[in-house]
Amino acid sequence: MNPASVRSVDPGVAGRRWLGVWFTCCHTYGRISRNRDGTMYEGPCPKCGTRVRAKIGEGGTSKRFFKTQ
């Protein structure tokens, strides 16, 4: 294996769970990650920075991809 082709990964990010999000504000796709408390997923639109949150809890869904409103 070529060492130049191996990318190092931050151990804090490697195992983090994420949701796929279609940000309708900028017509772009991005990911939001679970917060450190494990209570919600949160993150910004990759273009304009508008932040979104999705709570984790009972009565939720198993879907992994969402669209903002």
N, CA, C and O atoms as a Tripos MOL2 file, in Angstrom:
@<TRIPOS>MOLECULE
protein
  276   275    69     0     0
PROTEIN
NO_CHARGES

@<TRIPOS>ATOM
      1 N           0.8630   -1.1800    0.0000 N.3       1 MET1
      2 CA          0.0000    0.0000    0.0000 C.3       1 MET1
      3 C           0.9020    1.2330    0.0000 C.2       1 MET1
      4 O           1.9050    1.2820    0.7110 O.2       1 MET1
      5 N           0.5390    2.1980   -0.7860 N.am      2 ASN2
      6 CA          1.2820    3.4460   -0.8840 C.3       2 ASN2
      7 C           0.9310    4.3320    0.3110 C.2       2 ASN2
      8 O          -0.2340    4.6940    0.4710 O.2       2 ASN2
      9 N           1.9170    4.6970    1.1660 N.am      3 PRO3
     10 CA          1.6230    5.5280    2.3440 C.3       3 PRO3
     11 C           0.9830    6.8670    1.9910 C.2       3 PRO3
     12 O           0.2470    7.4320    2.8000 O.2       3 PRO3
     13 N           1.2540    7.3740    0.8040 N.am      4 ALA4
     14 CA          0.6720    8.6600    0.4060 C.3       4 ALA4
     15 C          -0.8300    8.5440    0.1760 C.2       4 ALA4
     16 O          -1.5480    9.5420    0.2340 O.2       4 ALA4
     17 N          -1.3100    7.3230   -0.0870 N.am      5 SER5
     18 CA         -2.7350    7.1470   -0.3520 C.3       5 SER5
     19 C          -3.5410    6.8800    0.9100 C.2       5 SER5
     20 O          -4.7710    6.8370    0.8670 O.2       5 SER5
     21 N          -2.8550    6.7000    2.0310 N.am      6 VAL6
     22 CA         -3.5400    6.4430    3.2970 C.3       6 VAL6
     23 C          -3.8190    7.7720    3.9770 C.2       6 VAL6
     24 O          -2.9150    8.5780    4.1990 O.2       6 VAL6
     25 N          -5.0960    7.9850    4.3060 N.am      7 ARG7
     26 CA         -5.4810    9.2240    4.9790 C.3       7 ARG7
     27 C          -5.6630    8.9490    6.4590 C.2       7 ARG7
     28 O          -6.2430    7.9350    6.8460 O.2       7 ARG7
     29 N          -5.1670    9.8490    7.2780 N.am      8 SER8
     30 CA         -5.4020    9.6870    8.7150 C.3       8 SER8
     31 C          -6.8060   10.1900    9.0300 C.2       8 SER8
     32 O          -7.2920   11.1420    8.4190 O.2       8 SER8
     33 N          -7.4360    9.5440    9.9780 N.am      9 VAL9
     34 CA         -8.8020    9.8990   10.3630 C.3       9 VAL9
     35 C          -8.7970   10.2460   11.8380 C.2       9 VAL9
     36 O          -8.2370    9.5130   12.6540 O.2       9 VAL9
     37 N          -9.4160   11.3550   12.1780 N.am     10 ASP10
     38 CA         -9.5480   11.7670   13.5720 C.3      10 ASP10
     39 C         -10.3620   10.7030   14.3070 C.2      10 ASP10
     40 O         -11.5020   10.4440   13.9220 O.2      10 ASP10
     41 N          -9.8140   10.0800   15.3500 N.am     11 PRO11
     42 CA        -10.5420    9.0230   16.0520 C.3      11 PRO11
     43 C         -11.8790    9.4870   16.6100 C.2      11 PRO11
     44 O         -12.7910    8.6730   16.7570 O.2      11 PRO11
     45 N         -12.0220   10.7550   16.9210 N.am     12 GLY12
     46 CA        -13.2880   11.2600   17.4380 C.3      12 GLY12
     47 C         -14.3730   11.3370   16.3860 C.2      12 GLY12
     48 O         -15.5560   11.3880   16.7220 O.2      12 GLY12
     49 N         -13.9890   11.3470   15.1120 N.am     13 VAL13
     50 CA        -14.9510   11.4810   14.0240 C.3      13 VAL13
     51 C         -15.1890   10.1450   13.3340 C.2      13 VAL13
     52 O         -16.2710    9.9220   12.7920 O.2      13 VAL13
     53 N         -14.2180    9.2660   13.3410 N.am     14 ALA14
     54 CA        -14.2880    8.0160   12.5860 C.3      14 ALA14
     55 C         -15.5300    7.1930   12.9190 C.2      14 ALA14
     56 O         -16.1570    6.6450   12.0120 O.2      14 ALA14
     57 N         -15.8990    7.0950   14.1870 N.am     15 GLY15
     58 CA        -17.0310    6.2740   14.5680 C.3      15 GLY15
     59 C         -18.3120    7.0490   14.7950 C.2      15 GLY15
     60 O         -19.3050    6.4780   15.2460 O.2      15 GLY15
     61 N         -18.3110    8.3270   14.4950 N.am     16 ARG16
     62 CA        -19.5060    9.1320   14.7670 C.3      16 ARG16
     63 C         -20.6120    8.7990   13.7920 C.2      16 ARG16
     64 O         -20.3800    8.6230   12.5960 O.2      16 ARG16
     65 N         -21.8040    8.7170   14.3170 N.am     17 ARG17
     66 CA        -22.9790    8.4630   13.4830 C.3      17 ARG17
     67 C         -23.4290    9.7560   12.8310 C.2      17 ARG17
     68 O         -23.1790   10.8450   13.3470 O.2      17 ARG17
     69 N         -24.0930    9.6260   11.6970 N.am     18 TRP18
     70 CA        -24.5140   10.8130   10.9600 C.3      18 TRP18
     71 C         -25.8360   10.5480   10.2540 C.2      18 TRP18
     72 O         -26.2590    9.4030   10.0950 O.2      18 TRP18
     73 N         -26.4780   11.6390    9.8350 N.am     19 LEU19
     74 CA        -27.6810   11.5970    9.0020 C.3      19 LEU19
     75 C         -27.3750   12.3590    7.7270 C.2      19 LEU19
     76 O         -26.6710   13.3690    7.7540 O.2      19 LEU19
     77 N         -27.8970   11.8820    6.6200 N.am     20 GLY20
     78 CA        -27.7880   12.6110    5.3580 C.3      20 GLY20
     79 C         -28.9270   13.6150    5.2690 C.2      20 GLY20
     80 O         -30.0720   13.2970    5.5900 O.2      20 GLY20
     81 N         -28.6080   14.8210    4.8340 N.am     21 VAL21
     82 CA        -29.6190   15.8890    4.7730 C.3      21 VAL21
     83 C         -29.5370   16.6020    3.4300 C.2      21 VAL21
     84 O         -28.4570   16.9700    2.9700 O.2      21 VAL21
     85 N         -30.7130   16.7930    2.8050 N.am     22 TRP22
     86 CA        -30.8110   17.6360    1.6240 C.3      22 TRP22
     87 C         -31.2270   19.0170    2.1290 C.2      22 TRP22
     88 O         -32.3500   19.2040    2.5970 O.2      22 TRP22
     89 N         -30.3030   19.9890    2.0280 N.am     23 PHE23
     90 CA        -30.5670   21.3530    2.4920 C.3      23 PHE23
     91 C         -31.2590   22.1150    1.3600 C.2      23 PHE23
     92 O         -30.6280   22.5010    0.3760 O.2      23 PHE23
     93 N         -32.5700   22.3220    1.5210 N.am     24 THR24
     94 CA        -33.3340   22.9970    0.4710 C.3      24 THR24
     95 C         -32.9590   24.4670    0.3470 C.2      24 THR24
     96 O         -33.1910   25.0700   -0.7000 O.2      24 THR24
     97 N         -32.3850   25.0550    1.3900 N.am     25 CYS25
     98 CA        -31.9930   26.4660    1.3540 C.3      25 CYS25
     99 C         -30.9670   26.7260    0.2470 C.2      25 CYS25
    100 O         -31.0020   27.7790   -0.3890 O.2      25 CYS25
    101 N         -30.0640   25.7860    0.0150 N.am     26 CYS26
    102 CA        -28.9860   25.9730   -0.9630 C.3      26 CYS26
    103 C         -28.9270   24.8530   -1.9980 C.2      26 CYS26
    104 O         -27.9830   24.7730   -2.7840 O.2      26 CYS26
    105 N         -29.9390   23.9930   -1.9910 N.am     27 HIS27
    106 CA        -29.9960   22.8800   -2.9490 C.3      27 HIS27
    107 C         -28.7050   22.0820   -2.9380 C.2      27 HIS27
    108 O         -28.0660   21.8830   -3.9710 O.2      27 HIS27
    109 N         -28.3340   21.6250   -1.7400 N.am     28 THR28
    110 CA        -27.1000   20.8580   -1.5890 C.3      28 THR28
    111 C         -27.2810   19.7680   -0.5440 C.2      28 THR28
    112 O         -28.1510   19.8580    0.3230 O.2      28 THR28
    113 N         -26.4490   18.7400   -0.6370 N.am     29 TYR29
    114 CA        -26.4750   17.6190    0.2890 C.3      29 TYR29
    115 C         -25.3880   17.8000    1.3350 C.2      29 TYR29
    116 O         -24.3200   18.3370    1.0390 O.2      29 TYR29
    117 N         -25.6490   17.3610    2.5430 N.am     30 GLY30
    118 CA        -24.6440   17.3880    3.5960 C.3      30 GLY30
    119 C         -24.9500   16.3410    4.6470 C.2      30 GLY30
    120 O         -25.9420   15.6190    4.5490 O.2      30 GLY30
    121 N         -24.1080   16.2630    5.6350 N.am     31 ARG31
    122 CA        -24.2920   15.3330    6.7440 C.3      31 ARG31
    123 C         -24.3200   16.1010    8.0530 C.2      31 ARG31
    124 O         -23.6200   17.1000    8.2180 O.2      31 ARG31
    125 N         -25.1370   15.6220    8.9810 N.am     32 ILE32
    126 CA        -25.1140   16.1600   10.3270 C.3      32 ILE32
    127 C         -24.7540   15.0100   11.2600 C.2      32 ILE32
    128 O         -25.1700   13.8730   11.0400 O.2      32 ILE32
    129 N         -23.9870   15.3070   12.2950 N.am     33 SER33
    130 CA        -23.4610   14.2800   13.1930 C.3      33 SER33
    131 C         -24.1740   14.2780   14.5330 C.2      33 SER33
    132 O         -24.7470   15.2830   14.9540 O.2      33 SER33
    133 N         -24.1270   13.1420   15.1870 N.am     34 ARG34
    134 CA        -24.6850   13.0170   16.5370 C.3      34 ARG34
    135 C         -23.8210   13.8440   17.4840 C.2      34 ARG34
    136 O         -22.5930   13.8250   17.3940 O.2      34 ARG34
    137 N         -24.4720   14.5690   18.3910 N.am     35 ASN35
    138 CA        -23.6970   15.3700   19.3500 C.3      35 ASN35
    139 C         -23.0430   14.4720   20.3870 C.2      35 ASN35
    140 O         -23.3580   13.2860   20.4890 O.2      35 ASN35
    141 N         -22.1410   15.0440   21.1460 N.am     36 ARG36
    142 CA        -21.3740   14.2450   22.1150 C.3      36 ARG36
    143 C         -22.2450   13.6640   23.2260 C.2      36 ARG36
    144 O         -21.9020   12.6300   23.8000 O.2      36 ARG36
    145 N         -23.3680   14.3130   23.5380 N.am     37 ASP37
    146 CA        -24.2850   13.8070   24.5620 C.3      37 ASP37
    147 C         -25.1390   12.6560   24.0370 C.2      37 ASP37
    148 O         -25.7300   11.9180   24.8250 O.2      37 ASP37
    149 N         -25.2110   12.4940   22.6950 N.am     38 GLY38
    150 CA        -26.0260   11.4490   22.0920 C.3      38 GLY38
    151 C         -27.5060   11.7420   22.1230 C.2      38 GLY38
    152 O         -28.3200   10.8260   22.0030 O.2      38 GLY38
    153 N         -27.8770   13.0180   22.2850 N.am     39 THR39
    154 CA        -29.2820   13.3840   22.3950 C.3      39 THR39
    155 C         -29.8930   13.8730   21.0890 C.2      39 THR39
    156 O         -31.1160   13.8840   20.9460 O.2      39 THR39
    157 N         -29.0560   14.2790   20.1320 N.am     40 MET40
    158 CA        -29.5650   14.7600   18.8470 C.3      40 MET40
    159 C         -28.4680   14.7710   17.8040 C.2      40 MET40
    160 O         -27.2790   14.6860   18.1110 O.2      40 MET40
    161 N         -28.9090   14.8780   16.5490 N.am     41 TYR41
    162 CA        -28.0010   15.1080   15.4350 C.3      41 TYR41
    163 C         -28.0630   16.5930   15.1380 C.2      41 TYR41
    164 O         -29.1410   17.1870   15.1870 O.2      41 TYR41
    165 N         -26.9290   17.2050   14.8300 N.am     42 GLU42
    166 CA        -26.9320   18.6300   14.5230 C.3      42 GLU42
    167 C         -25.7590   18.9690   13.6180 C.2      42 GLU42
    168 O         -24.7220   18.3060   13.6260 O.2      42 GLU42
    169 N         -25.9620   20.0310   12.8320 N.am     43 GLY43
    170 CA        -24.8920   20.4740   11.9450 C.3      43 GLY43
    171 C         -25.3720   21.5650   11.0180 C.2      43 GLY43
    172 O         -26.5690   21.8450   10.9450 O.2      43 GLY43
    173 N         -24.4280   22.1950   10.2950 N.am     44 PRO44
    174 CA        -24.7580   23.3180    9.4210 C.3      44 PRO44
    175 C         -24.9200   22.9040    7.9600 C.2      44 PRO44
    176 O         -24.4230   21.8630    7.5300 O.2      44 PRO44
    177 N         -25.6300   23.7490    7.2110 N.am     45 CYS45
    178 CA        -25.6610   23.6430    5.7530 C.3      45 CYS45
    179 C         -24.2350   23.9160    5.2750 C.2      45 CYS45
    180 O         -23.6190   24.8790    5.7320 O.2      45 CYS45
    181 N         -23.6960   23.1040    4.3760 N.am     46 PRO46
    182 CA        -22.3170   23.3110    3.9360 C.3      46 PRO46
    183 C         -22.1020   24.5950    3.1320 C.2      46 PRO46
    184 O         -20.9630   25.0330    2.9670 O.2      46 PRO46
    185 N         -23.1770   25.1990    2.6330 N.am     47 LYS47
    186 CA        -23.0070   26.4270    1.8470 C.3      47 LYS47
    187 C         -23.2940   27.6950    2.6460 C.2      47 LYS47
    188 O         -22.4780   28.6160    2.6490 O.2      47 LYS47
    189 N         -24.4490   27.7550    3.3270 N.am     48 CYS48
    190 CA        -24.8150   29.0120    3.9930 C.3      48 CYS48
    191 C         -24.6560   28.9700    5.5120 C.2      48 CYS48
    192 O         -24.6910   30.0120    6.1660 O.2      48 CYS48
    193 N         -24.4800   27.7760    6.0770 N.am     49 GLY49
    194 CA        -24.2530   27.6750    7.5080 C.3      49 GLY49
    195 C         -25.5020   27.5770    8.3650 C.2      49 GLY49
    196 O         -25.3950   27.4950    9.5880 O.2      49 GLY49
    197 N         -26.6920   27.5840    7.7560 N.am     50 THR50
    198 CA        -27.9150   27.4400    8.5330 C.3      50 THR50
    199 C         -27.8560   26.1160    9.2870 C.2      50 THR50
    200 O         -27.6080   25.0690    8.6880 O.2      50 THR50
    201 N         -28.0820   26.1580   10.5930 N.am     51 ARG51
    202 CA        -27.9550   24.9570   11.4260 C.3      51 ARG51
    203 C         -29.2850   24.2140   11.5280 C.2      51 ARG51
    204 O         -30.3510   24.8260   11.5840 O.2      51 ARG51
    205 N         -29.2010   22.8980   11.5500 N.am     52 VAL52
    206 CA        -30.3800   22.0520   11.7360 C.3      52 VAL52
    207 C         -30.1090   21.0760   12.8750 C.2      52 VAL52
    208 O         -28.9620   20.7620   13.1920 O.2      52 VAL52
    209 N         -31.2080   20.6000   13.4840 N.am     53 ARG53
    210 CA        -31.1340   19.6360   14.5760 C.3      53 ARG53
    211 C         -32.2180   18.5900   14.3870 C.2      53 ARG53
    212 O         -33.2960   18.8770   13.8670 O.2      53 ARG53
    213 N         -31.9150   17.3710   14.8180 N.am     54 ALA54
    214 CA        -32.8920   16.2840   14.8140 C.3      54 ALA54
    215 C         -32.7410   15.5480   16.1380 C.2      54 ALA54
    216 O         -31.6910   14.9680   16.4140 O.2      54 ALA54
    217 N         -33.7910   15.5720   16.9570 N.am     55 LYS55
    218 CA        -33.7420   14.9300   18.2670 C.3      55 LYS55
    219 C         -33.7410   13.4070   18.1310 C.2      55 LYS55
    220 O         -34.3000   12.8510   17.1850 O.2      55 LYS55
    221 N         -33.1060   12.7550   19.0860 N.am     56 ILE56
    222 CA        -33.0800   11.2980   19.1680 C.3      56 ILE56
    223 C         -33.9720   10.9100   20.3380 C.2      56 ILE56
    224 O         -33.8220   11.4520   21.4330 O.2      56 ILE56
    225 N         -34.8960    9.9810   20.1240 N.am     57 GLY57
    226 CA        -35.7490    9.5670   21.2370 C.3      57 GLY57
    227 C         -36.8200    8.5880   20.8190 C.2      57 GLY57
    228 O         -36.8820    8.1460   19.6710 O.2      57 GLY57
    229 N         -37.6640    8.2620   21.7860 N.am     58 GLU58
    230 CA        -38.7570    7.3330   21.5500 C.3      58 GLU58
    231 C         -39.6910    7.8690   20.4780 C.2      58 GLU58
    232 O         -39.8940    9.0780   20.3660 O.2      58 GLU58
    233 N         -40.2560    6.9620   19.6920 N.am     59 GLY59
    234 CA        -41.1940    7.3550   18.6590 C.3      59 GLY59
    235 C         -40.5170    7.9250   17.4270 C.2      59 GLY59
    236 O         -41.1810    8.4920   16.5590 O.2      59 GLY59
    237 N         -39.2050    7.7820   17.3420 N.am     60 GLY60
    238 CA        -38.4470    8.3130   16.2120 C.3      60 GLY60
    239 C         -38.5800    7.4320   14.9780 C.2      60 GLY60
    240 O         -39.5260    6.6560   14.8490 O.2      60 GLY60
    241 N         -37.6270    7.5660   14.0870 N.am     61 THR61
    242 CA        -37.6440    6.8310   12.8320 C.3      61 THR61
    243 C         -36.2920    6.1750   12.5970 C.2      61 THR61
    244 O         -35.2920    6.5720   13.1940 O.2      61 THR61
    245 N         -36.2630    5.1890   11.7410 N.am     62 SER62
    246 CA        -34.9980    4.5400   11.3850 C.3      62 SER62
    247 C         -34.4460    5.1060   10.0780 C.2      62 SER62
    248 O         -33.4200    4.6360    9.5850 O.2      62 SER62
    249 N         -35.1190    6.1120    9.5140 N.am     63 LYS63
    250 CA        -34.6390    6.7250    8.2740 C.3      63 LYS63
    251 C         -33.2910    7.3980    8.5060 C.2      63 LYS63
    252 O         -33.0270    7.8950    9.6010 O.2      63 LYS63
    253 N         -32.4410    7.4170    7.4890 N.am     64 ARG64
    254 CA        -31.1030    8.0060    7.5990 C.3      64 ARG64
    255 C         -30.9300    9.2330    6.7170 C.2      64 ARG64
    256 O         -29.9090    9.9160    6.8070 O.2      64 ARG64
    257 N         -31.9190    9.5290    5.8550 N.am     65 PHE65
    258 CA        -31.8110   10.6670    4.9450 C.3      65 PHE65
    259 C         -33.0630   11.5320    5.0790 C.2      65 PHE65
    260 O         -34.1830   11.0250    5.1350 O.2      65 PHE65
    261 N         -32.8440   12.8600    5.1290 N.am     66 PHE66
    262 CA        -33.9340   13.7960    5.3600 C.3      66 PHE66
    263 C         -33.7930   15.0170    4.4660 C.2      66 PHE66
    264 O         -32.7360   15.2670    3.8850 O.2      66 PHE66
    265 N         -34.8890   15.7780    4.3700 N.am     67 LYS67
    266 CA        -34.9030   17.0260    3.6090 C.3      67 LYS67
    267 C         -35.3530   18.1340    4.5520 C.2      67 LYS67
    268 O         -36.3370   17.9840    5.2770 O.2      67 LYS67
    269 N         -34.6130   19.2640    4.5350 N.am     68 THR68
    270 CA        -34.9940   20.3880    5.4050 C.3      68 THR68
    271 C         -36.1760   21.1250    4.8060 C.2      68 THR68
    272 O         -36.5000   20.9620    3.6290 O.2      68 THR68
    273 N         -36.8160   21.9390    5.6360 N.am     69 GLN69
    274 CA        -37.9580   22.7140    5.1580 C.3      69 GLN69
    275 C         -37.6460   24.1870    5.1760 C.2      69 GLN69
    276 O         -38.4910   25.0020    4.8060 O.2      69 GLN69
@<TRIPOS>BOND
     1     1     2 1
     2     2     3 1
     3     3     4 2
     4     3     5 am
     5     5     6 1
     6     6     7 1
     7     7     8 2
     8     7     9 am
     9     9    10 1
    10    10    11 1
    11    11    12 2
    12    11    13 am
    13    13    14 1
    14    14    15 1
    15    15    16 2
    16    15    17 am
    17    17    18 1
    18    18    19 1
    19    19    20 2
    20    19    21 am
    21    21    22 1
    22    22    23 1
    23    23    24 2
    24    23    25 am
    25    25    26 1
    26    26    27 1
    27    27    28 2
    28    27    29 am
    29    29    30 1
    30    30    31 1
    31    31    32 2
    32    31    33 am
    33    33    34 1
    34    34    35 1
    35    35    36 2
    36    35    37 am
    37    37    38 1
    38    38    39 1
    39    39    40 2
    40    39    41 am
    41    41    42 1
    42    42    43 1
    43    43    44 2
    44    43    45 am
    45    45    46 1
    46    46    47 1
    47    47    48 2
    48    47    49 am
    49    49    50 1
    50    50    51 1
    51    51    52 2
    52    51    53 am
    53    53    54 1
    54    54    55 1
    55    55    56 2
    56    55    57 am
    57    57    58 1
    58    58    59 1
    59    59    60 2
    60    59    61 am
    61    61    62 1
    62    62    63 1
    63    63    64 2
    64    63    65 am
    65    65    66 1
    66    66    67 1
    67    67    68 2
    68    67    69 am
    69    69    70 1
    70    70    71 1
    71    71    72 2
    72    71    73 am
    73    73    74 1
    74    74    75 1
    75    75    76 2
    76    75    77 am
    77    77    78 1
    78    78    79 1
    79    79    80 2
    80    79    81 am
    81    81    82 1
    82    82    83 1
    83    83    84 2
    84    83    85 am
    85    85    86 1
    86    86    87 1
    87    87    88 2
    88    87    89 am
    89    89    90 1
    90    90    91 1
    91    91    92 2
    92    91    93 am
    93    93    94 1
    94    94    95 1
    95    95    96 2
    96    95    97 am
    97    97    98 1
    98    98    99 1
    99    99   100 2
   100    99   101 am
   101   101   102 1
   102   102   103 1
   103   103   104 2
   104   103   105 am
   105   105   106 1
   106   106   107 1
   107   107   108 2
   108   107   109 am
   109   109   110 1
   110   110   111 1
   111   111   112 2
   112   111   113 am
   113   113   114 1
   114   114   115 1
   115   115   116 2
   116   115   117 am
   117   117   118 1
   118   118   119 1
   119   119   120 2
   120   119   121 am
   121   121   122 1
   122   122   123 1
   123   123   124 2
   124   123   125 am
   125   125   126 1
   126   126   127 1
   127   127   128 2
   128   127   129 am
   129   129   130 1
   130   130   131 1
   131   131   132 2
   132   131   133 am
   133   133   134 1
   134   134   135 1
   135   135   136 2
   136   135   137 am
   137   137   138 1
   138   138   139 1
   139   139   140 2
   140   139   141 am
   141   141   142 1
   142   142   143 1
   143   143   144 2
   144   143   145 am
   145   145   146 1
   146   146   147 1
   147   147   148 2
   148   147   149 am
   149   149   150 1
   150   150   151 1
   151   151   152 2
   152   151   153 am
   153   153   154 1
   154   154   155 1
   155   155   156 2
   156   155   157 am
   157   157   158 1
   158   158   159 1
   159   159   160 2
   160   159   161 am
   161   161   162 1
   162   162   163 1
   163   163   164 2
   164   163   165 am
   165   165   166 1
   166   166   167 1
   167   167   168 2
   168   167   169 am
   169   169   170 1
   170   170   171 1
   171   171   172 2
   172   171   173 am
   173   173   174 1
   174   174   175 1
   175   175   176 2
   176   175   177 am
   177   177   178 1
   178   178   179 1
   179   179   180 2
   180   179   181 am
   181   181   182 1
   182   182   183 1
   183   183   184 2
   184   183   185 am
   185   185   186 1
   186   186   187 1
   187   187   188 2
   188   187   189 am
   189   189   190 1
   190   190   191 1
   191   191   192 2
   192   191   193 am
   193   193   194 1
   194   194   195 1
   195   195   196 2
   196   195   197 am
   197   197   198 1
   198   198   199 1
   199   199   200 2
   200   199   201 am
   201   201   202 1
   202   202   203 1
   203   203   204 2
   204   203   205 am
   205   205   206 1
   206   206   207 1
   207   207   208 2
   208   207   209 am
   209   209   210 1
   210   210   211 1
   211   211   212 2
   212   211   213 am
   213   213   214 1
   214   214   215 1
   215   215   216 2
   216   215   217 am
   217   217   218 1
   218   218   219 1
   219   219   220 2
   220   219   221 am
   221   221   222 1
   222   222   223 1
   223   223   224 2
   224   223   225 am
   225   225   226 1
   226   226   227 1
   227   227   228 2
   228   227   229 am
   229   229   230 1
   230   230   231 1
   231   231   232 2
   232   231   233 am
   233   233   234 1
   234   234   235 1
   235   235   236 2
   236   235   237 am
   237   237   238 1
   238   238   239 1
   239   239   240 2
   240   239   241 am
   241   241   242 1
   242   242   243 1
   243   243   244 2
   244   243   245 am
   245   245   246 1
   246   246   247 1
   247   247   248 2
   248   247   249 am
   249   249   250 1
   250   250   251 1
   251   251   252 2
   252   251   253 am
   253   253   254 1
   254   254   255 1
   255   255   256 2
   256   255   257 am
   257   257   258 1
   258   258   259 1
   259   259   260 2
   260   259   261 am
   261   261   262 1
   262   262   263 1
   263   263   264 2
   264   263   265 am
   265   265   266 1
   266   266   267 1
   267   267   268 2
   268   267   269 am
   269   269   270 1
   270   270   271 1
   271   271   272 2
   272   271   273 am
   273   273   274 1
   274   274   275 1
   275   275   276 2
@<TRIPOS>SUBSTRUCTURE
     1 MET1         2 RESIDUE 1 A MET
     2 ASN2         6 RESIDUE 1 A ASN
     3 PRO3        10 RESIDUE 1 A PRO
     4 ALA4        14 RESIDUE 1 A ALA
     5 SER5        18 RESIDUE 1 A SER
     6 VAL6        22 RESIDUE 1 A VAL
     7 ARG7        26 RESIDUE 1 A ARG
     8 SER8        30 RESIDUE 1 A SER
     9 VAL9        34 RESIDUE 1 A VAL
    10 ASP10       38 RESIDUE 1 A ASP
    11 PRO11       42 RESIDUE 1 A PRO
    12 GLY12       46 RESIDUE 1 A GLY
    13 VAL13       50 RESIDUE 1 A VAL
    14 ALA14       54 RESIDUE 1 A ALA
    15 GLY15       58 RESIDUE 1 A GLY
    16 ARG16       62 RESIDUE 1 A ARG
    17 ARG17       66 RESIDUE 1 A ARG
    18 TRP18       70 RESIDUE 1 A TRP
    19 LEU19       74 RESIDUE 1 A LEU
    20 GLY20       78 RESIDUE 1 A GLY
    21 VAL21       82 RESIDUE 1 A VAL
    22 TRP22       86 RESIDUE 1 A TRP
    23 PHE23       90 RESIDUE 1 A PHE
    24 THR24       94 RESIDUE 1 A THR
    25 CYS25       98 RESIDUE 1 A CYS
    26 CYS26      102 RESIDUE 1 A CYS
    27 HIS27      106 RESIDUE 1 A HIS
    28 THR28      110 RESIDUE 1 A THR
    29 TYR29      114 RESIDUE 1 A TYR
    30 GLY30      118 RESIDUE 1 A GLY
    31 ARG31      122 RESIDUE 1 A ARG
    32 ILE32      126 RESIDUE 1 A ILE
    33 SER33      130 RESIDUE 1 A SER
    34 ARG34      134 RESIDUE 1 A ARG
    35 ASN35      138 RESIDUE 1 A ASN
    36 ARG36      142 RESIDUE 1 A ARG
    37 ASP37      146 RESIDUE 1 A ASP
    38 GLY38      150 RESIDUE 1 A GLY
    39 THR39      154 RESIDUE 1 A THR
    40 MET40      158 RESIDUE 1 A MET
    41 TYR41      162 RESIDUE 1 A TYR
    42 GLU42      166 RESIDUE 1 A GLU
    43 GLY43      170 RESIDUE 1 A GLY
    44 PRO44      174 RESIDUE 1 A PRO
    45 CYS45      178 RESIDUE 1 A CYS
    46 PRO46      182 RESIDUE 1 A PRO
    47 LYS47      186 RESIDUE 1 A LYS
    48 CYS48      190 RESIDUE 1 A CYS
    49 GLY49      194 RESIDUE 1 A GLY
    50 THR50      198 RESIDUE 1 A THR
    51 ARG51      202 RESIDUE 1 A ARG
    52 VAL52      206 RESIDUE 1 A VAL
    53 ARG53      210 RESIDUE 1 A ARG
    54 ALA54      214 RESIDUE 1 A ALA
    55 LYS55      218 RESIDUE 1 A LYS
    56 ILE56      222 RESIDUE 1 A ILE
    57 GLY57      226 RESIDUE 1 A GLY
    58 GLU58      230 RESIDUE 1 A GLU
    59 GLY59      234 RESIDUE 1 A GLY
    60 GLY60      238 RESIDUE 1 A GLY
    61 THR61      242 RESIDUE 1 A THR
    62 SER62      246 RESIDUE 1 A SER
    63 LYS63      250 RESIDUE 1 A LYS
    64 ARG64      254 RESIDUE 1 A ARG
    65 PHE65      258 RESIDUE 1 A PHE
    66 PHE66      262 RESIDUE 1 A PHE
    67 LYS67      266 RESIDUE 1 A LYS
    68 THR68      270 RESIDUE 1 A THR
    69 GLN69      274 RESIDUE 1 A GLN
